[in-house]
Amino acid sequence: MPFVPGGPSSASIVNLDNLLAQGWRGRGSAVLTAYLDTNDPATVARVTSGLAAQGITVTATTRADDVAAMYGRSAAAWSLQLALAVGILALIVAAAGIIVLASTSRRARSRDYAVLRLVGQRPRGLSLMAQLETGPVIVVSALLGVAVGLWAAPAAVSMVPLFTTPPPTFPVDLQTAWLPALVAGAVGVVVLTIVGLVTSRRIARRASLERLRETV
């Protein structure tokens, strides 16, 4: 371990085997905390017995899962879970923006498509043309948004007060959770692309020749 998680400034990292071999029994109000990288009951019992043999009493055993569950029940953890709702709302707003933008340009685009139909373009070809006109722009924009979010997330998370009170063991891993982040980004790209393609296809289907008789 590079440092003691949640330890005070007077904490020291020592080798447990060397400590027990030297017959250390503590001085004054010193408190010994042993961090184990496993929840194996046999390993925990062996360490507890080894400490007891040296006259060091184990007063409490805390498991990482229990600490994680305690953090999960905290108000700060609940606020972090709202990120899912915020992400869904952001996706809805982005999809609505695509629909609104397509709707405002619907008349002009449908007239252009109607002209193409007049010169012999088939409806299926018009739909494909409309999708190719919209799809790449949405995909590139969504990918840029994902890239910017992944780049800015570490700096933003480091400034967020994760807990209302200092936890006994500070979370030291604030690195990006790549799998959930990439899955969320991929879902956003796919959903927005589908919205854009469906909207463009509907506009292309309305490109009837009657549009040419309308006044601009």
Beta strands, then each sheet from edge to edge (+ up, - down):
end
